[in-house]
């Protein structure tokens, strides 16, 4: 069977137009838990990318007396709206869906953006979460 040139390649084979993962990690032991924004360690979302899904893997449940946690790449809570650290999706370990799902309207970045955890109300005292954001680069 002959090889057909450019088969399976999108936009000249640059990888544009394909779904790709962006992975970032929050770890209380490394990043702390003070109220405010924490830029997560890992990949950033490229400028002009569309975020089409967001998944979480809670390795250690978040803990806080009254704190909230939200995730964003472009605007406040666009990946996960502010939710009590003592509520889903933060309270039990394992894989979870964030608030932005494959059936939500996508988020488009206007510049290169890191994944940011916003802690509100009170500090976190524990937690480790891996965030996987699925993007399409245009």
Beta strands, then each sheet from edge to edge (+ up, - down):
strand 1: 19-27
strand 2: 36-45
strand 3: 50-63
strand 4: 68-72
strand 5: 80-84
strand 6: 94-97
strand 7: 107-108
strand 8: 113-120
strand 9: 126-136
sheet 1: 5+ 4- 8+ 2- 1+ 9- 3+ 6-
sheet 2: 5+ 4- 8+ 2- 1+ 9- 3+ 7-
end
